[in-house]
Amino acid sequence: MKKRVLLVHYSAPSVLGGVEQVMAAHALGLRAAGWDVAIAAGSGGVPRALHGVRLVRIAALSSRDRAVLRDFNALARGELRPDHRAMVARIERALRPHVRRADRVVVHNAFTLHKNPALTEALEQLALELPGRFVAWTHDLAWTDDQYAAQRHPGEPWDRYARAIPGVRYVAVSDERARQLAELTGLAREEIAVVPNGIDLVALLRLSRTGSALAARLGLLEADPLLLLPARLTRRKRIEAAIDATAALRSRGLAAALVVTGTPGPHNPANAGYARELAARAGDGVFLLHALGVRAPYRVVADLFALADALVLPSANEGFGIPLLEAGLQRVPIVCSDLPALRAVAGDAATYVSPTATGEAIADAIVQRLARDGAAGLRRTAKAHAWPRIVRDCVLPILEEK
C-alpha cells in the first residue's frame, strides 16, 4: 500500500514563488518514489508536470483570502477579532479528514510564519492530536525578521510562532535557519534536521530528453568529478590514460566517473581491437558509450559538456582540438596533453600534462585544477543539489522516520 503525504501551504505550485516551487519539487520526487501525494492549499493549482498529485483546495488556507486578511491585519495591530476562533474551527474541520488520511503532513512555513494565523492554530491543534505525523518545513521565521517586529505582541496567538509544538518534526532549509529556529523556540539544535533546497538541473542546463535519460541511467549526477572525453577510440587518444586517471581518483575516495563518447575510428581495422582492450580495462565509474551500445549524437554530447566537471584529453598527438573550443564555450575546465595544436587553441585556459602522463599524473592535474577553480567548485555543489538527489537522500529519510 502506498504511503500518503499531504503537503500544506497557503498556495499551490502553479503560483509563482520559492516555497511553491520547492513544494512542487518535493511532490514530483515523492510521487516518483511511489508515494500518494496531495497538496492542500488555498489558491493556485497543480501544473501538468505534477499529473497524479491531488489538489485539496480550501479557500481559508490562502494568505490572501478576504477573511484571513481581516484577521491578519487585526492581529498585526494587536487585536484578536471575535470571529478568530470560528475561523480556526472551520479550517480544522476542513483539514481534518485529509490529515487523518495521510501518513505524513508536511507544513511549509505555516507553523513559523504568521500569514494565516487561524491556519497555524488549526494545524497546531491537529498536530497535538496526532503526534508524530506532522513535519514543520521551515523556510522563514516571522519572529526573527525585523520587518515583522511591530506585528508581534505578547500572549496568544502571537506567542505560537515562538514555540515548538510537541510531537512535530522540525526541518529547516539551511544551517542558519536551523540556528535561528533553535534560538527562537528553545529546541535543541540537533533536533532540527537541515534539508537544503534544490535545483532543476535538467531545465537549467537545457538537457535533451535523451541526454537527461542517459545521465539518470548512468548515475552521472552522482559523479564527483564527472570527466568527459569526446573522442574516437583510436590509440593516439590515449583513452587508457583517462581510464587510469579515473581509477586513481576513485582510489582517493572521490566518486569520479568518466564518459567516453566515441566509437572506434572507421579507417583502421586495429581500432576494433583497441576498443575491446578499453572495455576490458574499464572499471567502476568508466562509461564507454560504444561498449554500452549507446549512440551519442552531437546533441547528447552537448548535454554531457553541460554536465561535465572537466574535459580530459590525454592525446599523444592532435591536429587541432575541437573539444577544447566546446569546453570553453561551456566553461568546463580542461586538462589536456601539452601539444602545440592544443596550446594554440586553449592557451593559458587549460591545464597541461605530458603526452605520456600516467593516470596518477593526470589525476593530480585534475584535482589541482578543480581545487583552484572556484566556479568549478560551485558547479559541483550545484549538481549535488539536483532535486532527485535532495529528495532521495534528504526528504525521503525524514518522511520515513519511525
Phi, psi and omega per residue, in radians:
M1 nan 2.344 -3.126
K2 -1.143 2.482 2.979
K3 -1.359 2.571 -3.060
R4 -1.997 2.328 3.098
V5 -2.216 2.409 3.067
L6 -1.993 2.106 3.088
L7 -1.723 2.258 -3.035
V8 -2.104 2.275 3.051
H9 -2.749 2.983 3.131
Y10 -1.138 -0.647 -3.087
S11 -2.394 2.714 -3.068
A12 -1.554 2.974 -2.983
P13 -1.087 -0.302 3.097
S14 -1.210 -0.299 3.060
V15 -1.370 2.306 -3.088
L16 -1.331 1.968 3.132
G17 -3.034 2.717 -3.087
G18 -1.085 -0.854 -3.128
V19 -1.118 -0.709 3.131
E20 -1.063 -0.674 -3.134
Q21 -1.265 -0.604 3.028
V22 -1.094 -0.785 3.138
M23 -1.084 -0.673 3.097
A24 -1.098 -0.752 3.131
A25 -1.130 -0.719 3.068
H26 -1.058 -0.797 -3.114
A27 -1.071 -0.772 -3.135
L28 -1.094 -0.808 -3.122
G29 -1.172 -0.695 3.133
L30 -1.205 -0.667 3.070
R31 -1.071 -0.763 3.133
A32 -1.116 -0.498 3.138
A33 -1.463 0.032 3.057
G34 1.704 0.143 3.114
W35 -1.444 2.626 2.952
D36 -1.506 2.038 -2.986
V37 -1.996 2.307 3.018
A38 -2.280 2.600 3.107
I39 -2.105 2.173 3.052
A40 -1.803 2.151 -3.086
A41 -2.673 2.859 -3.121
G42 -1.649 -0.354 3.141
S43 -2.581 2.918 3.122
G44 1.465 -3.140 -3.096
G45 -2.433 -2.990 -3.131
V46 -1.872 2.080 -3.138
P47 -1.098 2.812 -3.117
R48 -1.018 -0.577 -3.127
A49 -1.097 -0.336 3.141
L50 -1.771 0.549 3.116
H51 -0.919 2.292 -3.118
G52 1.736 -0.245 3.050
V53 -1.540 2.164 -3.077
R54 -1.451 2.539 3.075
L55 -1.900 2.213 3.023
V56 -1.865 1.801 -3.082
R57 -1.619 2.049 3.077
I58 -2.248 1.871 -2.987
A59 -0.956 -0.617 -3.066
A60 -1.256 -0.081 3.055
L61 -1.430 -0.303 -3.089
S62 -1.198 2.559 3.035
S63 -1.395 -0.189 -3.085
R64 -1.882 0.028 3.072
D65 -1.038 2.481 -3.032
R66 -1.042 -0.794 3.138
A67 -1.181 -0.647 3.112
V68 -1.121 -0.736 3.120
L69 -1.118 -0.675 3.081
R70 -1.069 -0.784 -3.136
D71 -1.120 -0.764 3.137
F72 -1.061 -0.849 -3.084
N73 -1.111 -0.678 3.107
A74 -1.132 -0.810 3.139
L75 -1.134 -0.598 3.094
A76 -1.092 -0.518 3.088
R77 -1.483 -0.112 -3.109
G78 1.634 0.275 -3.105
E79 -1.923 2.370 3.070
L80 -1.801 1.940 -3.098
R81 -1.204 2.599 3.131
P82 -1.072 -0.478 -3.089
D83 -1.581 0.103 -3.122
H84 -1.072 -0.833 -3.107
R85 -1.087 -0.644 3.122
A86 -1.145 -0.666 3.084
M87 -1.103 -0.743 3.110
V88 -1.019 -0.797 -3.102
A89 -1.122 -0.696 3.140
R90 -1.128 -0.765 -3.134
I91 -1.155 -0.728 3.138
E92 -1.075 -0.758 3.122
R93 -1.098 -0.702 -3.110
A94 -1.208 -0.634 -3.096
L95 -1.431 -0.514 -2.954
R96 -0.889 -0.880 -3.092
P97 -1.113 -0.569 -3.135
H98 -1.315 -0.641 3.080
V99 -1.151 -0.753 -3.121
R100 -1.159 -0.512 -3.141
R101 -1.288 -0.415 -3.008
A102 -1.543 2.556 2.976
D103 -1.390 -0.587 3.087
R104 -2.370 2.468 3.059
V105 -2.108 1.984 -3.098
V106 -1.806 1.986 -3.070
V107 -1.781 1.987 -3.139
H108 -1.555 1.887 2.989
N109 1.317 -0.452 -2.959
A110 -1.164 -0.335 3.065
F111 -1.374 -0.383 -3.009
T112 -2.136 -0.079 3.131
L113 -2.143 2.403 -2.921
H114 -1.687 0.541 -3.078
K115 -1.307 -0.271 3.058
N116 -2.603 1.447 -3.027
P117 -1.047 -0.604 3.128
A118 -1.162 -0.652 3.085
L119 -1.111 -0.773 3.128
T120 -1.009 -0.789 -3.116
E121 -1.155 -0.712 3.118
A122 -1.112 -0.742 3.126
L123 -1.132 -0.673 3.123
E124 -1.112 -0.733 3.126
Q125 -1.084 -0.740 3.121
L126 -1.179 -0.659 3.140
A127 -1.161 -0.668 3.093
L128 -1.174 -0.579 3.125
E129 -1.284 -0.513 -3.071
L130 -2.218 1.203 -3.103
P131 -1.089 2.475 3.130
G132 1.570 -0.136 -3.090
R133 -1.646 -0.464 -2.986
F134 -1.708 2.522 3.035
V135 -2.175 2.174 3.110
A136 -1.645 1.803 -3.108
W137 -1.557 1.866 -2.908
T138 -1.747 1.860 3.029
H139 -1.627 -0.728 -3.036
D140 -2.388 2.675 3.129
L141 -2.195 2.051 -3.097
A142 -1.111 -0.777 -2.949
W143 -1.536 0.180 2.935
T144 -1.932 0.039 -3.082
D145 -1.813 2.087 -3.072
D146 -1.030 -0.487 -3.098
Q147 -1.151 -0.318 -3.135
Y148 -1.808 0.126 -3.040
A149 -0.995 -0.707 -3.095
A150 -1.263 -0.251 -3.113
Q151 -1.645 -0.031 3.119
R152 -1.654 2.311 -3.130
H153 -2.368 2.738 -3.110
P154 -1.245 2.628 3.064
G155 1.596 -3.016 -3.130
E156 -1.569 2.534 0.087
P157 -1.594 0.124 -3.045
W158 -1.148 -0.655 -3.100
D159 -1.158 -0.266 -3.107
R160 -1.028 -0.523 -3.069
Y161 -1.465 -0.018 -3.124
A162 -2.047 0.280 3.121
R163 -2.359 2.715 3.077
A164 -1.570 2.541 3.141
I165 -1.648 2.182 3.122
P166 -1.008 2.428 3.098
G167 1.445 0.037 3.104
V168 -1.783 2.341 3.074
R169 -1.498 2.163 -3.099
Y170 -1.755 2.323 3.115
V171 -2.238 2.401 3.060
A172 -2.112 2.700 -3.048
V173 -1.537 -0.058 3.102
S174 -2.754 2.858 3.073
D175 -1.078 -0.652 -3.141
E176 -1.123 -0.777 3.104
R177 -1.124 -0.655 3.117
A178 -1.119 -0.732 3.104
R179 -1.083 -0.797 3.135
Q180 -1.105 -0.715 -3.139
L181 -1.115 -0.727 3.120
A182 -1.116 -0.779 3.141
E183 -1.125 -0.673 -3.091
L184 -1.252 -0.768 -2.980
T185 -1.714 -0.305 -3.054
G186 1.494 0.017 3.036
L187 -1.080 2.529 3.011
A188 -1.180 2.412 -3.086
R189 -0.986 -0.646 -3.102
E190 -1.235 -0.217 3.086
E191 -1.440 -0.154 -3.101
I192 -1.821 2.088 3.093
A193 -1.426 2.552 3.055
V194 -1.916 2.105 3.078
V195 -2.198 1.878 -3.068
P196 -1.228 2.794 2.994
N197 -1.307 2.853 -3.107
G198 -2.150 -3.017 3.121
I199 -2.346 2.688 3.077
D200 -1.536 1.555 -3.053
L201 -1.071 -0.699 -3.111
V202 -1.064 -0.783 -3.140
A203 -1.218 -0.783 -3.085
L204 -1.130 -0.652 -3.139
L205 -1.586 -0.031 3.109
R206 0.966 0.801 3.137
L207 -1.242 2.504 3.039
S208 -1.246 2.852 3.118
R209 -1.066 -0.699 3.138
T210 -1.164 -0.769 3.132
G211 -1.126 -0.714 3.108
S212 -1.108 -0.738 3.134
A213 -1.136 -0.677 3.121
L214 -1.139 -0.749 3.120
A215 -1.061 -0.705 3.117
A216 -1.184 -0.746 -3.115
R217 -1.071 -0.739 -3.069
L218 -1.600 -0.060 -3.124
G219 1.180 0.618 -3.044
L220 -1.219 -0.424 3.115
L221 -1.245 -0.285 3.118
E222 -1.507 -0.272 -3.055
A223 -1.212 2.459 3.102
D224 -2.713 1.671 0.071
P225 -1.584 2.800 3.008
L226 -1.691 2.079 -3.109
L227 -1.818 2.459 -3.119
L228 -2.135 2.334 3.050
L229 -2.309 1.636 -3.127
P230 -1.559 1.544 -3.055
A231 -2.637 2.704 2.996
R232 -1.109 2.674 3.114
L233 -1.489 1.409 3.079
T234 -2.262 2.631 -2.996
R235 -1.050 -0.568 -3.079
R236 -1.185 -0.260 3.104
K237 -1.385 -0.241 3.109
R238 0.887 0.852 -3.130
I239 -1.119 -0.514 3.109
E240 -1.051 -0.546 3.113
A241 -1.184 -0.671 3.089
A242 -1.178 -0.652 3.076
I243 -1.092 -0.770 3.123
D244 -1.130 -0.636 3.108
A245 -1.122 -0.693 3.103
T246 -1.103 -0.771 3.099
A247 -1.072 -0.681 3.135
A248 -1.133 -0.736 3.117
L249 -1.113 -0.730 3.138
R250 -1.170 -0.581 3.100
S251 -1.181 -0.323 3.097
R252 -1.588 0.125 3.093
G253 1.619 0.090 3.113
L254 -1.546 2.603 3.114
A255 -1.566 0.888 -3.056
A256 -1.197 2.582 3.039
A257 -2.468 2.620 3.136
L258 -2.226 2.280 3.033
V259 -1.996 2.133 3.064
V260 -1.913 2.086 -2.929
T261 -1.582 -0.370 -2.912
G262 -1.419 2.961 3.040
T263 -1.890 2.917 3.092
P264 -1.025 2.400 3.094
G265 -0.961 2.365 -2.994
P266 -1.393 -0.164 -2.965
H267 -1.814 -0.017 3.136
N268 -2.292 1.991 -3.114
P269 -1.010 -0.438 -3.126
A270 -1.190 -0.312 -3.097
N271 -1.130 -0.521 3.110
A272 -1.123 -0.674 3.077
G273 -1.169 -0.668 3.094
Y274 -1.092 -0.708 3.112
A275 -1.061 -0.698 3.117
R276 -1.161 -0.679 3.085
E277 -1.053 -0.780 -3.135
L278 -1.107 -0.733 -3.142
A279 -1.081 -0.666 3.122
A280 -1.232 -0.522 -3.084
R281 -1.431 -0.502 -3.033
A282 -1.094 2.259 3.083
G283 -1.942 -2.751 3.140
D284 -1.017 2.399 3.081
G285 1.478 -0.040 3.124
V286 -1.829 2.166 -3.096
F287 -2.107 1.782 3.022
L288 -1.572 1.806 -3.001
L289 -1.028 -0.614 3.107
H290 -1.069 -0.802 -3.133
A291 -1.152 -0.466 3.122
L292 -1.487 -0.068 -3.113
G293 1.304 0.404 -3.119
V294 -1.732 2.147 3.049
R295 -1.478 2.309 -3.082
A296 -2.086 1.447 3.059
P297 -1.122 2.957 -3.018
Y298 -1.046 -0.560 3.140
R299 -1.114 -0.664 3.118
V300 -1.253 -0.659 3.062
V301 -1.051 -0.698 3.087
A302 -1.077 -0.695 3.078
D303 -1.071 -0.706 -3.131
L304 -1.172 -0.630 3.030
F305 -1.080 -0.696 3.136
A306 -1.111 -0.545 -3.105
L307 -1.560 -0.399 -2.950
A308 -1.206 2.575 3.016
D309 -1.610 -0.428 3.120
A310 -2.771 2.520 2.954
L311 -1.610 2.282 3.113
V312 -2.074 2.148 -3.105
L313 -2.384 1.508 -3.039
P314 -1.596 0.611 -3.002
S315 -1.043 2.650 3.024
A316 -1.413 -0.549 3.040
N317 -2.740 2.634 -3.134
E318 -2.532 2.590 3.078
G319 -1.663 -0.418 3.121
F320 -2.575 -1.489 -3.131
G321 2.128 0.952 3.127
I322 -0.955 -0.714 -3.112
P323 -0.979 -0.468 3.117
L324 -1.180 -0.687 3.078
L325 -1.130 -0.728 3.137
E326 -1.117 -0.727 3.105
A327 -1.137 -0.703 3.129
G328 -1.078 -0.715 3.141
L329 -1.103 -0.589 3.141
Q330 -1.637 0.067 -3.140
R331 1.027 0.644 3.108
V332 -1.581 2.215 3.089
P333 -0.990 2.554 -3.048
I334 -2.096 2.263 2.950
V335 -2.138 2.039 -3.032
C336 -2.554 2.939 3.120
S337 -1.170 2.586 -3.140
D338 -1.467 1.460 -3.132
L339 -2.084 2.516 -3.119
P340 -0.933 -0.738 -3.101
A341 -1.131 -0.638 -3.133
L342 -1.314 -0.671 3.070
R343 -1.108 -0.612 3.130
A344 -1.109 -0.538 3.141
V345 -1.487 -0.872 -2.957
A346 -1.649 -0.382 -3.132
G347 0.961 -2.305 -3.107
D348 -1.428 0.005 -3.061
A349 -1.376 -0.290 -3.091
A350 -1.831 2.809 2.955
T351 -1.788 2.214 -2.992
Y352 -1.860 2.512 3.036
V353 -2.221 2.869 3.115
S354 -1.111 2.536 3.059
P355 -1.103 -0.155 3.074
T356 -2.000 0.294 -3.062
A357 -1.040 2.496 3.065
T358 -1.370 2.957 3.073
G359 -1.036 -0.696 3.121
E360 -1.097 -0.730 -3.137
A361 -1.153 -0.692 3.108
I362 -1.164 -0.701 3.095
A363 -1.061 -0.741 3.093
D364 -1.014 -0.790 -3.112
A365 -1.108 -0.692 3.120
I366 -1.108 -0.827 -3.134
V367 -1.062 -0.797 -3.121
Q368 -1.136 -0.720 -3.128
R369 -1.128 -0.808 -3.108
L370 -1.203 -0.548 -3.128
A371 -1.170 -0.577 -3.091
R372 -1.682 0.023 -3.124
D373 -1.840 1.696 -3.100
G374 -1.029 -0.676 3.139
A375 -1.127 -0.652 3.121
A376 -1.138 -0.677 3.103
G377 -1.105 -0.761 3.116
L378 -1.148 -0.634 3.113
R379 -1.072 -0.741 3.130
R380 -1.188 -0.649 3.066
T381 -1.097 -0.741 3.132
A382 -1.072 -0.747 3.137
K383 -1.115 -0.579 3.106
A384 -1.185 -0.265 3.125
H385 -1.768 0.327 3.044
A386 -1.086 2.405 -3.004
W387 -0.975 -0.762 -3.141
P388 -1.000 -0.639 3.136
R389 -1.238 -0.743 3.134
I390 -1.096 -0.775 -3.138
V391 -1.123 -0.810 -3.097
R392 -1.130 -0.801 -2.979
D393 -1.580 -0.359 -3.008
C394 -2.148 -0.861 -3.061
V395 -1.256 -0.905 -3.107
L396 -1.014 -0.757 3.119
P397 -1.037 -0.595 3.084
I398 -1.144 -0.824 -3.084
L399 -1.233 -0.423 -3.105
E400 -1.656 0.093 3.083
E401 -1.049 2.501 3.093
K402 -1.344 nan nan
